[in-house]
Amino acid sequence: MKLFFLSFNFLRRMREREQERGRENEERKDDVCIIIPTLNEEATIGEVVRGFKEQGFRNILVIDGHSTDRTREIAESAGAKVVVQEGKGKGAAVQQAFKIADARIFVLIDGDGTYEPSEVEKLLEPIFSGEAEHVIGNRFAYGGHFTLIHRIGNFALNKLFAFAYGVKLNDILSGYRALSRELVEEMELAKEGFEIEAEMTIETVKKGFRIAEVPIKYGKRKGRSKLHTFRDGSKIAFTLYELVKTHNPLFYFGIIGLLFIIVGIISGIYVVMEWLKGISHTLLTVFTSLMIISGVQIMIFGMLADLIVSLQNKTIEELRRQRREMAKKNEREHVAGDIRVESASSRRARSAREGEE
């Protein structure tokens, strides 16, 4: 009989734990907002929204860029909240979504069916566990469905990012990622086009937040792509260079200074070759000197600016560390206070029972 009661109590505790885990899982999903920028995605948007709804995600926001097909109607019927985009471009849609969405974690996913909603937990876990504030789905982990030119372009941009920002990532342009509210509130986004993924990654690095990558699958797109390979690729490359000046000034000004020096050296070679023939170019000689001197001065300025930025980053990181420690301390004090209140309540209840007896 005693064994029966022990087994019964064990099964009851196991069931209670499962129920508790289920409640925690539901609460976690309520802390997440799924953001889906769309433009003429009627063939896939319903499947994407339903994929998240079936997993228990209720906060699904579709930012529609004035689709001319049935994208908005299908998304609403699948259970998403649909908002018509105010501006134009994917970047503008993402910025608008961040302003109106309310959640602890934001998940960005394209509505073209290339990503699998079932893999969202991979993106969420590093944030919930406190490992990172920005999680990127690496499309290249399982090969991915890319054309050769897109594969080469992504490889080049990832290498440029690693060289300029000092952080090695495999897929900075992935359209499937998760970000914490703390990070989103700190980011200063301005790009309105397909440069938005690069800008979010850059802002994360510049603000000193942590980035993690997780492997995801990347399927074939259904329908026509809105990405123009060379035009958008050049914009993304320029964004990587343009925004590096406040993170790695030595790289930014070093390239400018190097260009000045190269022009000066080419000009100088021509002046020397002409001088050996007995022909002098006084103005061109002055130009050569100015280019080389200016290039060296620009590079020195970049070195000084890099030193200032490094000191600033260390200060910001120290302040952020102190803020995290303060938050942990407050949380521990709050938990300790709850325990004391529960203990006092238990003592009063026990005293009351003893008095009744």
N, C-alpha and C positions, 0 to 999 in steps of 0.2 A: 504493500500500500504506500509506504514511504517512497519507494522508487517511482510509483505512479505520479505522486505529487511533485517529485523533483523533475520528472520528465515534463509534466504539465507546465510547471513554472518556467522551465527552460524554453519550451516552445512559445510560451506567452511573451517572454522577454525578447526572443528572436523576432516575433511578429511585431512587437512594439518598436524594436530597432529598425525593422524594414519600413514601418509606417513613418518613423521619424526621418529616415533617409529620404523617403518619398516626399515628405513635406519640405525638407531642406532643398531637394531637387526642384520642386515647384517654385519655392521662394527664389532660388537662383535664377530660374528662367524668367521670373517676373522682374528681375533686376536687369534684364537684357532687352535692348531694342534692336530689331533687325531692320537695317536701312537698305532699300533697294532702289537705286536710280534707274529709271527706264526711259526708253524712247522707241516706240514701235516694237514692243516685245510680246505681242499677243500670242505667239506660238509657244512661249515658254513661261511667261510670268505666273500663270495659274499653277503650274507644276512646282515652281520655286516657292511660292507662298504656301501651298499645301504641304510641301516638304517640311517647313518650319512649324506649321500649325499641328501636324501630326505628332511632332515631338513635344508639344505642350507650350510652345512660344506664342504668346498672345499679343505682344507689342510689336507689330510688324508695320513699318512705315514705307510706303512707296512714294518716291518723289518723281513725278512724271514730267518729262520735258516736252509737253505739248504733243503727245502722240496723235497721229492721224488715223490709227487703227483702233481696235477694241481693248487696248492694254489696260486702261483705267477701269472699264467695266468688269473685265475678267479678274483683275486684282481685287476689286471690292467684293465680288461674289465669292472669291476664295477666302476672304476674311481679313484682308489688309486694309489699313487706313491709307487713303490716297490723297495726296496733296499735289496740286499742279505747280510746277516749278515757276518761280518768279523771273529768274534770269535765264541764261542759255549756257549750256555746257555741263559736263559731268562734275567739274569742280564746284560750280555754282550750286548744283543740286546737293552735293555733299555738305557744303557750308550751310545751306538752308536747313537741311535735316538736323545738323548739330544744334542749330538755334531753337528748333521747335520740339525736338525729341527729349523725353525725360526718362533717363535710365542711368544705372551705375556703369553699364558696359554697352558699347555700341558695336554692332557687327555690320560691316559693309560687304555687300555681295552684289555682283552684276545680275541683271534679270534675264540674261541670254541663255541660261541653262548650261553654261560651261562648268559651273561649280556645283558640288553636291551639298545640299542642306544637311545631310546626315553627318557630315564631317565637322559641323560647327563646334561640337564639344572639344575637339582638338584645339581650336582657337581660344575657347573660353577657359580651359583648365589652367594654363599658365598665369592668367590674370587672377582667377579666383584663389590660386595657391600662393599668390604674391611673388611669382618669379619674374613677371614682366608687366609693363603697362601697355605694350603694343605688340600684338602677335600677328605675323604675316604668314599666309598660306603659301608655301613654296610649290609652285606649279611644276618645277623641273624635277622634283623628287622621284616621280614615277614616269618621267619622260615627257608627258604632256603633249597635247595636240597643237603643234606649232608648225608654221611654214619655215623654211630654211632662213629666209630673210629676217623673220621675226625672232628666230632663235639667235641669230648672229647679233641683231640689234640689242636684244635684251642682255646678251653676254657682255657686249661692249659697254652698255650703260651701267650694268652692275659693277664692272671693273672700274669705270670712271668714278662711281660713287665710293667704292672702297678706297681708291687712291686719294680722293679729295677729302673724304670725311673720316677716314681711318677706321671704318667699321665694315667688316666683310659680311655681306648678305648675298644670298643666291637669287632673290627675286624681289627687288624693290618696287616693281610695277604690278604686283599681284592685285587683283580686284577683290580678293577675299581676305579680309583682315578684321581683327577685333581691337578696340581701343578702350581704355578706361576713361571715365568722366574726368578724373584729375588731369589726364594728359590732354583731352579735348579742350578743357578750359584754359590750358596754358598755350596751346598752339595758336599761331597767328597765320591763318590761311588767306591767300589772295588769288591763287591761280583758279581760273574758271574752266579750264579744259582738261585734257587727259593728263596734264602734268600734276594733277592733284595727288596721285599716289606717291610720286616722287617727293612732292612738297611735304606730305604728312610724315614720310620717313625721315626727311631732312629735319623737320621741326622736332621730331622725337629725339634725334641725336643732339641737336643744338640745345634743347632744353634739359638734356641730361637724363632722360628717361630710358628705361630698359626695353630692348627689342628682342623678341624671340621668333624663330621660324619653326613651323611644323609642316610635315609633308602632307600634301593634298593631291587629289586627282584633278586633271584639267581636260575636259572633253571638247569635242568639236562644237563650234558655235552653230546654232540654227538660225539661218537668215544672214543678212548682209551686215558686215562689220562697219561700225562708224569710225574706226581708227584709220587714219591716213598714214601709212607707214613712214614715209620720209618727212612729211610736214610735221606730224605730231612727234616723231622721233627727234627731229632737230629742236623742237620746242622743249622737249624733256631734257635733252643734253644741255641746252642753254640755261634751263632752270637749275640744273645741278651746278653749273658754273656760277650763275648769278647769285645764288643763295649761299655760296661757300664763303663769301667775303666776311661774314660775321662769325664764321665758325673756324675757318682755316685761312686767315688773311695771307699767309705766306704763299699758299697755293694760288690764290686769286691774283695778288699783285705780282707774284713770281712769274706767272705766265705773261702778264703785260710787260714786265721788265725784260723778260727773255726775248719777247718779240722786238722790243726797241733795240736790244743789243744785237740781235740777228740782223735787223735792217742796217744798223750801224756798221757791222762787220762786212756785210755785202757791199755797202757803199764804200767802205775803207779799202776793200780789195780792188775795187774799180779805180779808186783814186791812186793807189800805189802802182797799179799796172799802167795807168796813163802817165804817171810821173816818170816811170822808167823809160817811157817813150819820149820824154821831154815835154809833156803836156801837163800843165798845172791846172787844178780846179779848186780855186780858193773857197768859193761858197760851198761846194760839195764837201770840202775838207771840214769846214765849220759844221755843216750838217751832220757829218759822220761823228764828230766829237760830241755834239749835242745829244745824238741818239744813244751813244754808248754811255755817256755820263748820266743821262736821264734814266736809262734802263737800270744802271747800278743803283741809283738813288731810289727808284721805285721798289727794287728788291729789298733794299735796306729798310724802307718804310714798311714793307710787308713783314719783315722780321720783327720790327718793333711792335707792330699791330698784333702779331701772333703772340708775342709775350704778354701783352695786355689782355688779350682774349683768354689765354691760358689761366692767368691769375683770376679773371672774372669767373671762369668756369669752376675753378676750385672753390671760390667763395660761395657760388650758387649751390654747388654740390654739398658743401658743409651745412648750409642753411636748410637744404632739403633733408639731409640726414637728421638734423636736430628736430625738424618738424615731424619726421616719421617716428623718432624716438618719443617725442612728446605725445603723439597720437597713441602709441602703444602703451605708454604709461597711463594715460587717461582711460584707455580701455581696461587695463588691469585694475585700476582703482574703481571703475564702474562695476566690474565683475565682482570685486571684493565687497563692495557696498551691497550688491544684490545678495551675496552669500550671507552677509551679516544680517540683512533684513529677514531673509528666510530663516536663519537660525533663531532670531528673536521671535519670529512668528511661531516657530516650532516649540520654543520654550514656553510661550504663553499658552499655546494649545495644550501642551503637556500639563502645565500647572492647572489649567481649567479642568482637565480630565481628573487629575488627582484630587482637586477640590470637590468635584462631584462625587468621587468615590468616598 
